[in-house]
Amino acid sequence: MDHLQAIRIFVRVVETGGFGRAALSLNIPNATASKWVQSLEAHLGVKLLERNTRRVSVTTDGAAYYERTRQMLSDLDDIEATLGRGQASPRGVLRVDTGGSVASGILIPALPAFRTRYPDIQIQLSVTDRTVDLVAENIDCAIRSTADAPDLVTHPIGTLAWTTCASPAYLRMYGTPKHPQDIVDKNMPVVGYFSASSGLTQPVMFCRGKETITLENIRNEVLVSESNAHLATALAGLGIVHTLDFMVRPFIEQKRLVPILTHWRPDPINVYIAYPPSRRYSTKVRVFADWAATLFAPA
């Protein structure tokens, strides 16, 4: 038995809550994960996990063993990552999570330059608009618009501006609002953006100096829960969209979309890179974070 590998599998089972998810995150068969944990229990002479058909729970001995071995593995990863700093070219798989619009509009177009600079890093890009559990899903780092996860290390890397726009055909039909309240008063359709996880619709907010207006009673005939779909609705003339500037800027330059209420923009949103404390000294994460900061600063 590879004792260290067995410990790693046990730790992943505890962190993910089951053998299936642990095996998936480690890219090994489910049966292999179960067999190695059983071998570890036999070696220690104690039961670490209670298993039934529905779930896996940690025993008292298992919880104590997890706390000690988790820290040991974290220290070992830190040591190996620190040694990697001396390498001219960091290598290995880097698992990154981000939203669909950032992936398609910012990261992926720039990835050829990153690959040229770091050819030995393989990027696994998880694209989702939900907030993933980086530890449970074995993700190295994530690009996010919030820094409110207390169990993660988070650093600001840039900002993103907002733009409100609509298609020329839409504006010919409904007119161009001169003030945010015109959207409500003239009953102009707005394509809403809602969270797939919470079901809540994102508020439409406008700012000019110290004045802030949040529109209520908006005519939402169409709502979407994904950023690229939000852009597509604007191009189709389905309504006004209030979205991030980098998403619509190419289409504004092509005159397929028209910016409106340009003097009423909310403050730009902050962009952060977040990662588990165990990745603090990872060379791969460090070089990716430095590179990502160059993308978001001008954006």
Summary of the structure (lengths in Angstrom):
residues: 299
radius of gyration: 23.9
end to end distance: 50.7
largest distance: 76.7
contacts: 890
relative contact order: 0.15
helix: 43%
strand: 23%
